[in-house]
Protein backbone atom coordinates (compact mmCIF):
# COMPACT_ATOMS: atom_id res chain seq x y z
CA UNK A 1 0.00 0.00 0.00
CA UNK A 2 1.31 3.46 -0.94
CA UNK A 3 0.37 6.97 0.10
CA UNK A 4 -1.54 7.27 -3.17
CA UNK A 5 -3.65 4.14 -2.58
CA UNK A 6 -7.35 4.94 -2.17
CA UNK A 7 -8.49 1.39 -1.42
CA UNK A 8 -11.35 1.22 1.06
CA UNK A 9 -12.46 4.80 0.40
CA UNK A 10 -15.55 6.12 -1.33
CA UNK A 11 -15.51 9.19 -3.56
CA UNK A 12 -18.54 11.25 -4.52
CA UNK A 13 -17.89 12.84 -7.92
CA UNK A 14 -20.40 15.34 -9.31
CA UNK A 15 -20.63 15.94 -13.03
CA UNK A 16 -19.37 12.38 -13.42
CA UNK A 17 -21.20 11.42 -16.60
CA UNK A 18 -18.77 13.05 -19.04
CA UNK A 19 -15.65 15.13 -19.54
CA UNK A 20 -13.49 16.05 -16.57
CA UNK A 21 -15.77 14.44 -14.00
CA UNK A 22 -15.77 11.15 -15.90
CA UNK A 23 -11.97 11.16 -16.13
CA UNK A 24 -11.52 11.99 -12.45
CA UNK A 25 -13.95 9.27 -11.39
CA UNK A 26 -12.04 6.73 -13.48
CA UNK A 27 -8.68 7.86 -12.06
CA UNK A 28 -9.95 7.58 -8.48
CA UNK A 29 -11.35 4.11 -9.23
CA UNK A 30 -8.01 3.04 -10.69
CA UNK A 31 -6.40 4.18 -7.42
CA UNK A 32 -8.79 1.94 -5.48
CA UNK A 33 -11.78 4.11 -4.56
CA UNK A 34 -15.42 3.13 -4.93
CA UNK A 35 -17.41 5.80 -6.74
CA UNK A 36 -20.72 7.53 -6.16
CA UNK A 37 -21.43 9.49 -9.33
CA UNK A 38 -23.96 12.27 -9.80
CA UNK A 39 -24.94 14.52 -12.68
CA UNK A 40 -28.00 16.06 -14.26
CA UNK A 41 -27.94 13.49 -17.08
CA UNK A 42 -26.67 10.33 -15.39
CA UNK A 43 -28.96 7.30 -15.64
CA UNK A 44 -28.90 5.46 -12.28
CA UNK A 45 -29.87 2.24 -14.07
CA UNK A 46 -26.71 2.14 -16.16
CA UNK A 47 -24.18 4.47 -17.73
CA UNK A 48 -20.79 4.66 -19.40
CA UNK A 49 -19.18 5.85 -16.17
CA UNK A 50 -20.70 2.95 -14.26
CA UNK A 51 -19.26 0.54 -16.84
CA UNK A 52 -15.84 2.21 -16.64
CA UNK A 53 -15.72 2.06 -12.84
CA UNK A 54 -16.97 -1.50 -12.46
CA UNK A 55 -14.58 -2.67 -15.19
CA UNK A 56 -11.82 -1.59 -12.82
CA UNK A 57 -13.22 -3.74 -10.03
CA UNK A 58 -14.76 -0.93 -8.03
CA UNK A 59 -18.32 -0.39 -6.81
CA UNK A 60 -20.44 2.34 -8.44
CA UNK A 61 -23.69 4.03 -7.42
CA UNK A 62 -25.28 6.55 -9.77
CA UNK A 63 -27.63 9.45 -9.07
CA UNK A 64 -29.38 11.96 -11.32
CA UNK A 65 -29.29 15.39 -9.66
CA UNK A 66 -30.28 18.80 -11.02
CA UNK A 67 -27.57 21.09 -9.65
CA UNK A 68 -29.57 24.17 -10.62
CA UNK A 69 -32.18 23.15 -8.01
CA UNK A 70 -30.90 23.99 -4.53
CA UNK A 71 -33.53 21.92 -2.75
CA UNK A 72 -32.74 18.88 -4.92
CA UNK A 73 -29.03 19.21 -4.14
CA UNK A 74 -29.66 19.46 -0.39
CA UNK A 75 -31.98 16.46 -0.50
CA UNK A 76 -29.45 14.44 -2.46
CA UNK A 77 -26.67 15.39 -0.06
CA UNK A 78 -28.62 14.25 2.98
CA UNK A 79 -29.62 11.02 1.22
CA UNK A 80 -26.11 10.14 0.12
CA UNK A 81 -24.45 10.73 3.50
CA UNK A 82 -27.13 8.56 5.12
CA UNK A 83 -26.34 5.73 2.69
CA UNK A 84 -22.58 6.10 2.19
CA UNK A 85 -19.44 7.01 4.07
CA UNK A 86 -18.03 9.69 1.76
CA UNK A 87 -14.27 10.01 2.22
CA UNK A 88 -13.63 12.14 -0.88
CA UNK A 89 -15.91 14.77 -2.40
CA UNK A 90 -15.14 16.07 -5.89
CA UNK A 91 -17.26 19.15 -6.64
CA UNK A 92 -17.07 19.15 -10.43
CA UNK A 93 -20.64 19.68 -11.69
CA UNK A 94 -20.77 22.85 -13.75
CA UNK A 95 -22.23 24.76 -16.63
CA UNK A 96 -21.27 27.75 -18.77
CA UNK A 97 -23.32 30.33 -20.66
CA UNK A 98 -21.70 32.66 -23.18
CA UNK A 99 -22.86 36.19 -24.01
CA UNK A 100 -21.27 39.66 -23.91
CA UNK A 101 -21.53 41.15 -20.45
CA UNK A 102 -23.74 44.04 -21.60
CA UNK A 103 -26.26 41.55 -23.02
CA UNK A 104 -25.86 38.74 -20.49
CA UNK A 105 -29.23 37.78 -19.03
CA UNK A 106 -29.37 38.07 -15.25
CA UNK A 107 -31.22 34.76 -15.18
CA UNK A 108 -28.29 33.11 -16.98
CA UNK A 109 -25.83 34.69 -14.56
CA UNK A 110 -27.84 33.40 -11.58
CA UNK A 111 -28.19 29.92 -13.12
CA UNK A 112 -24.43 29.57 -13.59
CA UNK A 113 -23.71 30.71 -10.03
CA UNK A 114 -26.26 28.28 -8.63
CA UNK A 115 -24.79 25.27 -10.45
CA UNK A 116 -21.09 26.16 -10.19
CA UNK A 117 -20.90 27.73 -6.73
CA UNK A 118 -23.96 27.71 -4.47
CA UNK A 119 -24.87 24.05 -4.97
CA UNK A 120 -21.26 23.08 -4.44
CA UNK A 121 -21.17 24.94 -1.13
CA UNK A 122 -24.40 23.26 -0.01
CA UNK A 123 -23.11 19.78 -0.87
CA UNK A 124 -19.73 20.47 0.76
CA UNK A 125 -21.44 21.63 3.93
CA UNK A 126 -23.56 18.47 4.21
CA UNK A 127 -20.73 16.05 3.41
CA UNK A 128 -18.17 17.89 5.56
CA UNK A 129 -20.28 17.57 8.70
CA UNK A 130 -19.73 13.79 8.60
CA UNK A 131 -16.06 14.22 7.66
CA UNK A 132 -15.52 16.59 10.58
CA UNK A 133 -17.10 14.09 12.96
CA UNK A 134 -14.52 11.52 11.77
CA UNK A 135 -11.64 14.05 11.66
CA UNK A 136 -10.79 12.95 8.12
CA UNK A 137 -11.82 13.86 4.59
CA UNK A 138 -10.82 15.29 1.24
CA UNK A 139 -12.81 17.91 -0.66
CA UNK A 140 -11.70 18.85 -4.18
CA UNK A 141 -13.33 21.53 -6.32
CA UNK A 142 -12.92 22.10 -10.04
CA UNK A 143 -11.77 25.70 -10.36
CA UNK A 144 -10.67 27.25 -13.68
CA UNK A 145 -8.15 29.54 -15.31
CA UNK A 146 -10.97 32.05 -14.81
CA UNK A 147 -10.42 31.71 -11.08
CA UNK A 148 -7.32 33.84 -11.90
CA UNK A 149 -8.36 35.70 -15.06
CA UNK A 150 -11.43 37.51 -16.39
CA UNK A 151 -12.28 35.67 -19.58
CA UNK A 152 -14.42 36.99 -22.42
CA UNK A 153 -18.23 36.73 -22.69
CA UNK A 154 -18.56 34.53 -19.57
CA UNK A 155 -19.20 36.90 -16.62
CA UNK A 156 -21.28 34.39 -14.67
CA UNK A 157 -18.77 31.60 -15.12
CA UNK A 158 -15.87 33.86 -14.14
CA UNK A 159 -17.70 35.08 -11.06
CA UNK A 160 -18.52 31.51 -10.04
CA UNK A 161 -15.02 30.14 -10.57
CA UNK A 162 -13.47 33.11 -8.77
CA UNK A 163 -15.90 32.33 -5.97
CA UNK A 164 -14.77 28.71 -5.94
CA UNK A 165 -11.18 29.85 -5.32
CA UNK A 166 -12.29 31.97 -2.37
CA UNK A 167 -14.52 29.23 -1.03
CA UNK A 168 -11.63 26.74 -1.07
CA UNK A 169 -9.57 29.05 1.11
CA UNK A 170 -12.47 29.87 3.45
CA UNK A 171 -13.43 26.23 4.03
CA UNK A 172 -9.81 25.17 4.41
CA UNK A 173 -9.26 27.81 7.08
CA UNK A 174 -12.07 26.31 9.17
CA UNK A 175 -11.78 22.60 8.47
CA UNK A 176 -8.07 21.77 8.07
CA UNK A 177 -7.50 21.64 11.81
CA UNK A 178 -10.06 18.82 11.95
CA UNK A 179 -8.33 16.74 9.28
CA UNK A 180 -10.49 17.78 6.33
CA UNK A 181 -8.46 19.25 3.49
CA UNK A 182 -10.06 21.49 0.86
CA UNK A 183 -8.34 22.15 -2.46
CA UNK A 184 -9.14 22.78 -6.11
CA UNK A 185 -7.81 21.80 -9.50
CA UNK A 186 -7.79 24.58 -12.08
CA UNK A 187 -7.94 22.97 -15.52
CA UNK A 188 -6.45 24.82 -18.44
CA UNK A 189 -8.03 24.69 -21.87
CA UNK A 190 -9.37 21.13 -21.93
CA UNK A 191 -11.05 19.66 -25.01
CA UNK A 192 -14.53 19.03 -23.60
CA UNK A 193 -18.12 20.00 -24.47
CA UNK A 194 -17.77 23.19 -22.40
CA UNK A 195 -14.95 24.46 -24.63
CA UNK A 196 -16.38 23.26 -27.96
CA UNK A 197 -17.27 26.81 -29.03
CA UNK A 198 -13.65 27.88 -28.54
CA UNK A 199 -12.30 24.81 -30.33
CA UNK A 200 -14.59 25.54 -33.29
CA UNK A 201 -13.48 29.19 -33.55
CA UNK A 202 -10.29 29.16 -35.67
CA UNK A 203 -8.99 32.50 -34.38
CA UNK A 204 -9.65 31.81 -30.70
CA UNK A 205 -8.35 28.25 -30.92
CA UNK A 206 -5.13 29.40 -32.62
CA UNK A 207 -4.60 32.19 -30.08
CA UNK A 208 -5.11 29.74 -27.21
CA UNK A 209 -2.69 27.18 -28.62
CA UNK A 210 -0.04 29.84 -29.25
CA UNK A 211 -0.02 30.68 -25.52
CA UNK A 212 0.13 27.11 -24.16
CA UNK A 213 3.78 26.07 -23.69
CA UNK A 214 2.80 22.40 -23.94
CA UNK A 215 1.54 23.13 -27.46
CA UNK A 216 -1.80 21.31 -27.24
CA UNK A 217 -5.26 21.41 -25.74
CA UNK A 218 -5.52 19.42 -22.56
CA UNK A 219 -7.38 16.13 -22.29
CA UNK A 220 -9.79 15.31 -19.49
CA UNK A 221 -7.46 12.46 -18.49
CA UNK A 222 -4.74 15.02 -17.72
CA UNK A 223 -6.66 15.93 -14.54
CA UNK A 224 -6.66 12.40 -13.09
CA UNK A 225 -3.25 12.44 -11.46
CA UNK A 226 -3.87 15.73 -9.69
CA UNK A 227 -7.19 14.44 -8.36
CA UNK A 228 -5.65 11.23 -7.04
CA UNK A 229 -2.87 13.19 -5.35
CA UNK A 230 -5.23 15.63 -3.63
CA UNK A 231 -7.52 12.78 -2.55
CA UNK A 232 -4.68 10.72 -1.09
CA UNK A 233 -2.66 10.58 2.11
CA UNK A 234 0.25 12.01 0.12
CA UNK A 235 -1.57 15.37 0.21
CA UNK A 236 -2.37 15.34 3.94
CA UNK A 237 -0.55 18.67 4.43
CA UNK A 238 -1.86 20.29 1.23
CA UNK A 239 -4.93 22.46 1.80
CA UNK A 240 -6.34 25.79 0.65
CA UNK A 241 -4.52 25.36 -2.68
CA UNK A 242 -5.62 25.95 -6.27
CA UNK A 243 -3.55 23.58 -8.43
CA UNK A 244 -3.39 24.59 -12.12
CA UNK A 245 -3.22 21.77 -14.67
CA UNK A 246 -2.89 23.97 -17.71
CA UNK A 247 0.07 22.98 -19.88
CA UNK A 248 1.91 26.04 -18.59
CA UNK A 249 -0.70 28.68 -19.54
CA UNK A 250 -0.47 30.70 -16.31
CA UNK A 251 3.30 30.68 -16.42
CA UNK A 252 3.38 32.35 -19.83
PyMOL commands that set and color helices and strands:
alter all, ss='L'
color gray80, all
select helices_A, chain A and resi 19-30+48-54+70-83+101-103+106-134+145-147+155-178+193-199+202-211+220-231+233-235+249-251
alter helices_A, ss='H'
color red, helices_A
select strands_A, chain A and resi 10-14+34-39+60-64+88-91+137-142+180-187+242-245
alter strands_A, ss='S'
color yellow, strands_A
deselect
rebuild
show_as cartoon
